[in-house]
Amino acid sequence: MRFLYVAPRYHTNQMDVMKGLVEQGHEVRFISHYAAIIEDYSYVTPIVLGYSPLYKLLDFLYVKVIHRKDPTAIVFKIQHGFPPMGKLRKLICEFSPDVVILRERSLYSMAAYHICKKKGYPCILYNQNPLWAPPAKTDLVHRLVDRCSPKVRMTPVMGSKKPGTSIGTKDYFVPFVTQPQCAPDKRKYFMDETIHMLCIGKYEIRKHHLMLLRVVERLKDQYRIRLTLVGEATNHFQKEYCEQVRRYVREHNMEDIVAVKTNVARRDMEKEYLAADLYVIPSTLEMASVSQLEAMSYSLPVIVSDTNGTACYVENGVTGLWFKDCDEEDLFGKLDDMLRDRMRMLHMGAAGYRAVAEKYNFETYYDTVMGMRERILQEHLY
């Protein structure tokens, strides 16, 4: 079959999906708005289509002039950027996909959906809004957006079942995919009698590197520990924050227990996971992250914020621990709780590895997507 993806960028959380599709003999075309510096094209090389000339001008004015001091301005294009329509139409129609997966309810995806709908190509909306959610808004703008977007939706975020929430009749939970990488009996732990902690995330304030450093500083005299920070630092905002992190490490005499690494290629990440004993993801405002799943695939226990959209991948008390979002004291308590019992850490790492093998595999993803496609065709949900 022919699978078409249209998304802002070729994200690492898509890697194992691409691998599964290609290895099963399917043809994949991935159209992206832009390319990031750290991407892995082992299985699929995306077509970076970019934006229309008009939008490029608007984006320059918005990012470089009006909001030049705002580090979040660069994400404006994800929702509001629009494509060169002629080129997009040609790429879609010449490929003639059997299923199309469009990321977000954005102008870019609406343009792609318009083309696909006229041709009768079944489309699925992919976003990271929770499966369990309050009723959709019904004002004019939201009704127009819904009308211009695919009717069937998939999300890797479960959300919480609570009063006022429900699951849409055309919504599906499709978790991130990863492969079991290293079973607990195939790897080493606590090398040099030290507990090695790993944290992966872009060097942005919301990732809470500094909070984690403060916690580690309080724990370093009680436990033999080391921390490795790995993250992207490509734009000037990220580089400035990364320098803040490095400066904290220097000024607090933590260079012997903290390593700060930037822009590590995906192919080199395996040795980081294998060198670790515990994975910590302290970030806030995290709609969905795949790194805790990757850590579990290497048999690592995980500590994650309770508001992380994919915290549900970590079973609290079984494969890891949740801490209260933005709560430094609670993060300290959970880390202290974890570090004091190495045998418990090993049991959690093994449980995480089993969960990856049983729940977060390509077959689950593929079967669900095929079921969604069949429903679109049968019920004419174009």
Secondary structure as a PSIPRED ss2 file (coil, helix, strand):
# PSIPRED VFORMAT (PSIPRED V4.0)

   1 M C   1.000  0.000  0.000
   2 R E   0.000  0.000  1.000
   3 F E   0.000  0.000  1.000
   4 L E   0.000  0.000  1.000
   5 Y E   0.000  0.000  1.000
   6 V E   0.000  0.000  1.000
   7 A E   0.000  0.000  1.000
   8 P C   1.000  0.000  0.000
   9 R C   1.000  0.000  0.000
  10 Y C   1.000  0.000  0.000
  11 H C   1.000  0.000  0.000
  12 T H   0.000  1.000  0.000
  13 N H   0.000  1.000  0.000
  14 Q H   0.000  1.000  0.000
  15 M H   0.000  1.000  0.000
  16 D H   0.000  1.000  0.000
  17 V H   0.000  1.000  0.000
  18 M H   0.000  1.000  0.000
  19 K H   0.000  1.000  0.000
  20 G H   0.000  1.000  0.000
  21 L H   0.000  1.000  0.000
  22 V H   0.000  1.000  0.000
  23 E H   0.000  1.000  0.000
  24 Q C   1.000  0.000  0.000
  25 G C   1.000  0.000  0.000
  26 H C   1.000  0.000  0.000
  27 E E   0.000  0.000  1.000
  28 V E   0.000  0.000  1.000
  29 R E   0.000  0.000  1.000
  30 F E   0.000  0.000  1.000
  31 I E   0.000  0.000  1.000
  32 S E   0.000  0.000  1.000
  33 H C   1.000  0.000  0.000
  34 Y C   1.000  0.000  0.000
  35 A C   1.000  0.000  0.000
  36 A C   1.000  0.000  0.000
  37 I C   1.000  0.000  0.000
  38 I C   1.000  0.000  0.000
  39 E C   1.000  0.000  0.000
  40 D C   1.000  0.000  0.000
  41 Y C   1.000  0.000  0.000
  42 S C   1.000  0.000  0.000
  43 Y C   1.000  0.000  0.000
  44 V C   1.000  0.000  0.000
  45 T C   1.000  0.000  0.000
  46 P C   1.000  0.000  0.000
  47 I E   0.000  0.000  1.000
  48 V E   0.000  0.000  1.000
  49 L C   1.000  0.000  0.000
  50 G C   1.000  0.000  0.000
  51 Y C   1.000  0.000  0.000
  52 S C   1.000  0.000  0.000
  53 P H   0.000  1.000  0.000
  54 L H   0.000  1.000  0.000
  55 Y H   0.000  1.000  0.000
  56 K H   0.000  1.000  0.000
  57 L H   0.000  1.000  0.000
  58 L H   0.000  1.000  0.000
  59 D H   0.000  1.000  0.000
  60 F H   0.000  1.000  0.000
  61 L H   0.000  1.000  0.000
  62 Y H   0.000  1.000  0.000
  63 V H   0.000  1.000  0.000
  64 K H   0.000  1.000  0.000
  65 V H   0.000  1.000  0.000
  66 I H   0.000  1.000  0.000
  67 H C   1.000  0.000  0.000
  68 R C   1.000  0.000  0.000
  69 K C   1.000  0.000  0.000
  70 D C   1.000  0.000  0.000
  71 P C   1.000  0.000  0.000
  72 T C   1.000  0.000  0.000
  73 A H   0.000  1.000  0.000
  74 I H   0.000  1.000  0.000
  75 V H   0.000  1.000  0.000
  76 F H   0.000  1.000  0.000
  77 K H   0.000  1.000  0.000
  78 I H   0.000  1.000  0.000
  79 Q H   0.000  1.000  0.000
  80 H H   0.000  1.000  0.000
  81 G C   1.000  0.000  0.000
  82 F C   1.000  0.000  0.000
  83 P C   1.000  0.000  0.000
  84 P C   1.000  0.000  0.000
  85 M H   0.000  1.000  0.000
  86 G H   0.000  1.000  0.000
  87 K H   0.000  1.000  0.000
  88 L H   0.000  1.000  0.000
  89 R H   0.000  1.000  0.000
  90 K H   0.000  1.000  0.000
  91 L H   0.000  1.000  0.000
  92 I H   0.000  1.000  0.000
  93 C H   0.000  1.000  0.000
  94 E H   0.000  1.000  0.000
  95 F H   0.000  1.000  0.000
  96 S C   1.000  0.000  0.000
  97 P C   1.000  0.000  0.000
  98 D C   1.000  0.000  0.000
  99 V E   0.000  0.000  1.000
 100 V E   0.000  0.000  1.000
 101 I E   0.000  0.000  1.000
 102 L E   0.000  0.000  1.000
 103 R E   0.000  0.000  1.000
 104 E C   1.000  0.000  0.000
 105 R C   1.000  0.000  0.000
 106 S C   1.000  0.000  0.000
 107 L H   0.000  1.000  0.000
 108 Y H   0.000  1.000  0.000
 109 S H   0.000  1.000  0.000
 110 M H   0.000  1.000  0.000
 111 A H   0.000  1.000  0.000
 112 A H   0.000  1.000  0.000
 113 Y H   0.000  1.000  0.000
 114 H H   0.000  1.000  0.000
 115 I H   0.000  1.000  0.000
 116 C H   0.000  1.000  0.000
 117 K H   0.000  1.000  0.000
 118 K H   0.000  1.000  0.000
 119 K H   0.000  1.000  0.000
 120 G C   1.000  0.000  0.000
 121 Y C   1.000  0.000  0.000
 122 P C   1.000  0.000  0.000
 123 C E   0.000  0.000  1.000
 124 I E   0.000  0.000  1.000
 125 L E   0.000  0.000  1.000
 126 Y E   0.000  0.000  1.000
 127 N C   1.000  0.000  0.000
 128 Q C   1.000  0.000  0.000
 129 N C   1.000  0.000  0.000
 130 P C   1.000  0.000  0.000
 131 L C   1.000  0.000  0.000
 132 W E   0.000  0.000  1.000
 133 A E   0.000  0.000  1.000
 134 P C   1.000  0.000  0.000
 135 P C   1.000  0.000  0.000
 136 A C   1.000  0.000  0.000
 137 K C   1.000  0.000  0.000
 138 T C   1.000  0.000  0.000
 139 D C   1.000  0.000  0.000
 140 L H   0.000  1.000  0.000
 141 V H   0.000  1.000  0.000
 142 H H   0.000  1.000  0.000
 143 R H   0.000  1.000  0.000
 144 L H   0.000  1.000  0.000
 145 V H   0.000  1.000  0.000
 146 D H   0.000  1.000  0.000
 147 R H   0.000  1.000  0.000
 148 C C   1.000  0.000  0.000
 149 S C   1.000  0.000  0.000
 150 P C   1.000  0.000  0.000
 151 K C   1.000  0.000  0.000
 152 V E   0.000  0.000  1.000
 153 R E   0.000  0.000  1.000
 154 M E   0.000  0.000  1.000
 155 T E   0.000  0.000  1.000
 156 P C   1.000  0.000  0.000
 157 V C   1.000  0.000  0.000
 158 M C   1.000  0.000  0.000
 159 G C   1.000  0.000  0.000
 160 S C   1.000  0.000  0.000
 161 K C   1.000  0.000  0.000
 162 K C   1.000  0.000  0.000
 163 P C   1.000  0.000  0.000
 164 G C   1.000  0.000  0.000
 165 T C   1.000  0.000  0.000
 166 S E   0.000  0.000  1.000
 167 I E   0.000  0.000  1.000
 168 G C   1.000  0.000  0.000
 169 T C   1.000  0.000  0.000
 170 K C   1.000  0.000  0.000
 171 D E   0.000  0.000  1.000
 172 Y E   0.000  0.000  1.000
 173 F E   0.000  0.000  1.000
 174 V C   1.000  0.000  0.000
 175 P C   1.000  0.000  0.000
 176 F C   1.000  0.000  0.000
 177 V C   1.000  0.000  0.000
 178 T C   1.000  0.000  0.000
 179 Q C   1.000  0.000  0.000
 180 P C   1.000  0.000  0.000
 181 Q C   1.000  0.000  0.000
 182 C C   1.000  0.000  0.000
 183 A C   1.000  0.000  0.000
 184 P H   0.000  1.000  0.000
 185 D H   0.000  1.000  0.000
 186 K H   0.000  1.000  0.000
 187 R C   1.000  0.000  0.000
 188 K C   1.000  0.000  0.000
 189 Y C   1.000  0.000  0.000
 190 F C   1.000  0.000  0.000
 191 M H   0.000  1.000  0.000
 192 D H   0.000  1.000  0.000
 193 E H   0.000  1.000  0.000
 194 T C   1.000  0.000  0.000
 195 I E   0.000  0.000  1.000
 196 H E   0.000  0.000  1.000
 197 M E   0.000  0.000  1.000
 198 L E   0.000  0.000  1.000
 199 C E   0.000  0.000  1.000
 200 I E   0.000  0.000  1.000
 201 G C   1.000  0.000  0.000
 202 K C   1.000  0.000  0.000
 203 Y C   1.000  0.000  0.000
 204 E C   1.000  0.000  0.000
 205 I H   0.000  1.000  0.000
 206 R H   0.000  1.000  0.000
 207 K H   0.000  1.000  0.000
 208 H C   1.000  0.000  0.000
 209 H H   0.000  1.000  0.000
 210 L H   0.000  1.000  0.000
 211 M H   0.000  1.000  0.000
 212 L H   0.000  1.000  0.000
 213 L H   0.000  1.000  0.000
 214 R H   0.000  1.000  0.000
 215 V H   0.000  1.000  0.000
 216 V H   0.000  1.000  0.000
 217 E H   0.000  1.000  0.000
 218 R H   0.000  1.000  0.000
 219 L H   0.000  1.000  0.000
 220 K C   1.000  0.000  0.000
 221 D C   1.000  0.000  0.000
 222 Q C   1.000  0.000  0.000
 223 Y C   1.000  0.000  0.000
 224 R C   1.000  0.000  0.000
 225 I E   0.000  0.000  1.000
 226 R E   0.000  0.000  1.000
 227 L E   0.000  0.000  1.000
 228 T E   0.000  0.000  1.000
 229 L E   0.000  0.000  1.000
 230 V E   0.000  0.000  1.000
 231 G E   0.000  0.000  1.000
 232 E C   1.000  0.000  0.000
 233 A C   1.000  0.000  0.000
 234 T C   1.000  0.000  0.000
 235 N C   1.000  0.000  0.000
 236 H H   0.000  1.000  0.000
 237 F H   0.000  1.000  0.000
 238 Q H   0.000  1.000  0.000
 239 K H   0.000  1.000  0.000
 240 E H   0.000  1.000  0.000
 241 Y H   0.000  1.000  0.000
 242 C H   0.000  1.000  0.000
 243 E H   0.000  1.000  0.000
 244 Q H   0.000  1.000  0.000
 245 V H   0.000  1.000  0.000
 246 R H   0.000  1.000  0.000
 247 R H   0.000  1.000  0.000
 248 Y H   0.000  1.000  0.000
 249 V H   0.000  1.000  0.000
 250 R H   0.000  1.000  0.000
 251 E H   0.000  1.000  0.000
 252 H C   1.000  0.000  0.000
 253 N C   1.000  0.000  0.000
 254 M C   1.000  0.000  0.000
 255 E C   1.000  0.000  0.000
 256 D C   1.000  0.000  0.000
 257 I C   1.000  0.000  0.000
 258 V E   0.000  0.000  1.000
 259 A E   0.000  0.000  1.000
 260 V E   0.000  0.000  1.000
 261 K E   0.000  0.000  1.000
 262 T E   0.000  0.000  1.000
 263 N C   1.000  0.000  0.000
 264 V C   1.000  0.000  0.000
 265 A C   1.000  0.000  0.000
 266 R H   0.000  1.000  0.000
 267 R H   0.000  1.000  0.000
 268 D H   0.000  1.000  0.000
 269 M H   0.000  1.000  0.000
 270 E H   0.000  1.000  0.000
 271 K H   0.000  1.000  0.000
 272 E H   0.000  1.000  0.000
 273 Y H   0.000  1.000  0.000
 274 L H   0.000  1.000  0.000
 275 A H   0.000  1.000  0.000
 276 A C   1.000  0.000  0.000
 277 D C   1.000  0.000  0.000
 278 L E   0.000  0.000  1.000
 279 Y E   0.000  0.000  1.000
 280 V E   0.000  0.000  1.000
 281 I E   0.000  0.000  1.000
 282 P C   1.000  0.000  0.000
 283 S C   1.000  0.000  0.000
 284 T C   1.000  0.000  0.000
 285 L C   1.000  0.000  0.000
 286 E C   1.000  0.000  0.000
 287 M C   1.000  0.000  0.000
 288 A C   1.000  0.000  0.000
 289 S C   1.000  0.000  0.000
 290 V C   1.000  0.000  0.000
 291 S H   0.000  1.000  0.000
 292 Q H   0.000  1.000  0.000
 293 L H   0.000  1.000  0.000
 294 E H   0.000  1.000  0.000
 295 A H   0.000  1.000  0.000
 296 M H   0.000  1.000  0.000
 297 S H   0.000  1.000  0.000
 298 Y C   1.000  0.000  0.000
 299 S C   1.000  0.000  0.000
 300 L C   1.000  0.000  0.000
 301 P C   1.000  0.000  0.000
 302 V E   0.000  0.000  1.000
 303 I E   0.000  0.000  1.000
 304 V E   0.000  0.000  1.000
 305 S E   0.000  0.000  1.000
 306 D C   1.000  0.000  0.000
 307 T C   1.000  0.000  0.000
 308 N C   1.000  0.000  0.000
 309 G C   1.000  0.000  0.000
 310 T C   1.000  0.000  0.000
 311 A H   0.000  1.000  0.000
 312 C H   0.000  1.000  0.000
 313 Y H   0.000  1.000  0.000
 314 V C   1.000  0.000  0.000
 315 E C   1.000  0.000  0.000
 316 N E   0.000  0.000  1.000
 317 G C   1.000  0.000  0.000
 318 V C   1.000  0.000  0.000
 319 T C   1.000  0.000  0.000
 320 G E   0.000  0.000  1.000
 321 L E   0.000  0.000  1.000
 322 W E   0.000  0.000  1.000
 323 F E   0.000  0.000  1.000
 324 K C   1.000  0.000  0.000
 325 D C   1.000  0.000  0.000
 326 C C   1.000  0.000  0.000
 327 D C   1.000  0.000  0.000
 328 E H   0.000  1.000  0.000
 329 E H   0.000  1.000  0.000
 330 D H   0.000  1.000  0.000
 331 L H   0.000  1.000  0.000
 332 F H   0.000  1.000  0.000
 333 G H   0.000  1.000  0.000
 334 K H   0.000  1.000  0.000
 335 L H   0.000  1.000  0.000
 336 D H   0.000  1.000  0.000
 337 D H   0.000  1.000  0.000
 338 M H   0.000  1.000  0.000
 339 L H   0.000  1.000  0.000
 340 R C   1.000  0.000  0.000
 341 D C   1.000  0.000  0.000
 342 R H   0.000  1.000  0.000
 343 M H   0.000  1.000  0.000
 344 R H   0.000  1.000  0.000
 345 M H   0.000  1.000  0.000
 346 L H   0.000  1.000  0.000
 347 H H   0.000  1.000  0.000
 348 M H   0.000  1.000  0.000
 349 G H   0.000  1.000  0.000
 350 A H   0.000  1.000  0.000
 351 A H   0.000  1.000  0.000
 352 G H   0.000  1.000  0.000
 353 Y H   0.000  1.000  0.000
 354 R H   0.000  1.000  0.000
 355 A H   0.000  1.000  0.000
 356 V H   0.000  1.000  0.000
 357 A H   0.000  1.000  0.000
 358 E H   0.000  1.000  0.000
 359 K H   0.000  1.000  0.000
 360 Y C   1.000  0.000  0.000
 361 N C   1.000  0.000  0.000
 362 F H   0.000  1.000  0.000
 363 E H   0.000  1.000  0.000
 364 T H   0.000  1.000  0.000
 365 Y H   0.000  1.000  0.000
 366 Y H   0.000  1.000  0.000
 367 D H   0.000  1.000  0.000
 368 T H   0.000  1.000  0.000
 369 V H   0.000  1.000  0.000
 370 M H   0.000  1.000  0.000
 371 G H   0.000  1.000  0.000
 372 M H   0.000  1.000  0.000
 373 R H   0.000  1.000  0.000
 374 E H   0.000  1.000  0.000
 375 R H   0.000  1.000  0.000
 376 I H   0.000  1.000  0.000
 377 L H   0.000  1.000  0.000
 378 Q H   0.000  1.000  0.000
 379 E H   0.000  1.000  0.000
 380 H C   1.000  0.000  0.000
 381 L C   1.000  0.000  0.000
 382 Y C   1.000  0.000  0.000
